[in-house]
């Protein structure tokens, strides 16, 4: 269990995700269940989707800002919630 927690923290602090300690702390306080999610099956695909579809350049823009400010997005189903909502926003707004 503690090894999984360490791996999850390492994932969020890795250069691919790059959350700073205050954002990570806020995320865990807001959505502690995120620490129980599978990196391979849930977190990596969701982050990859946000990076690809939302994008953004710079340190705290685009997908990273969404994850830092609204960590609940990591709890939603990629196929049933995130993908349709992003598609709607990109095409209809």
N, C-alpha and C positions, 0 to 999 in steps of 0.2 A: 504494500500500500504506500509506504513512504517513498519507495523507489519510483512509483508512478507519479507521485506529487512532484518529486524532483525533476522527472522527465518533462512534466507539463510546464513547470516554471522555466526550465531550460529552453523549451520550445518557444514560449512567449518572449524570452529574453534573447533568443538567437538573432543573428543578423537578418534572417529572412522575415521575422516578425518585428523585432526590435522595440518592444514596449519598454519604457523606462520603469523604474521601481515604483514610482508614485502611481502611474497608470495601472500597473499590474496590481498594486495593493488596492486601488479603488475598484478594479474589476472583480477581485476576489471578495471584497466586502459587498459589492452589489449583486454578484452572481456566483456564489461559492460553488455551485454545482458544476461550473465550467471546469473545475479541477478534476472532476470525475469522468470527463469525456475522453473518448479515445482520440489520440493524436492522429492516427492513421485514418480512421473512419469518419471522424467528425471535424476536428479542428483544422487539419491541413487542407481538406477539400473546401471548407468554408473560407479560410483565409485566401486560398488560391483563387476561388471564385471572386471574392471581393477585390483582390489585386487586379484580376483580369478585367472585370466588368466595371468597377468603380475607378480603379487606377488612382492617379494622383501623383504628383511629383513633390519633392521637398520632404522635409522631416515629418511634419504633422498635417498632411493634407490627404484628402481622398479616403481610401480604405482604412488607413491607420487611425485617422481621426474618428471615423465611425466606430471602430472597435474600442478605442479609448473612451469615447463619450457615450456610446451605447453598447456596452458589452453584452446586453441581452440579445443582440443580433446573433451571437454565437450559439444561443439556445434554440433558435428557430431551425426548422427543417430546411435544408438547402433546396430540395426539389419542390416542396409544397408551399414554401413561404418566401424565402429570399429570392430565388430565381424569378418567380412570377412578379414579385413586387419591383425588383430592379428593372425587369423588362417593361413593366407598365410605366415606370418613371422615365425610362429612356425613350420610349416610343410615344407616350401619350401626354406627357407634360411639357 
